[in-house]
């Protein structure tokens, strides 16, 4: 449950009694959207967004409950242990993550409660939180094939390549800078751009700020420099020794570089706290 006192703590005893009495029940959820439940006094726009997010999660993940976005629930320890290694750990919708990560369909019982007016703290909902929610949904859809963070990392890397080429062209043509300096400037701009976008989107939940941002940027640049060496090495090997087509060698080198940059930066730059 949250600590802002919007959840009815008097229901905790009832939740526990249900789990003790009904062995078939895996999770008890305090629901705002079943009969006799309510969202209380909510701004119309916030209520509309919550309703849309609830419908999306139910339709995409096929979670058979009325309020999968609830932050008020009680779960059996063995059920949590069965889901924990599959959790995406993206955003703060823990119930949705648990339900979608379980190795078996869970039996959920919902009990109504009235969402009270916030009495402590501030709402954490903003555009970035909405982005984390979409990232969680995407990870549950495709994450068992390819991690959604890697997909985002690769997409931002592709954008960084376009930025690199654009800056290189500007330096070489309108500005008439020599190639070596132009390439250095383009590379620096691309690295800073990639780091900033990944910090805001791919790793929003581990976002670096202040001096940690500076330290993270330096470590990211160092990691990318090793990734560039891997890129060139793999591409050259395939082109000269494996007689691969030039574009196959180039793509293979870029893929190797992307995997290296993603894996190592996840461990060192945006390591989980």
Beta strands, then each sheet from edge to edge (+ up, - down):
strand 1: 27-31
strand 2: 73-75
strand 3: 108-112
sheet 1: 2+ 1- 3-
end
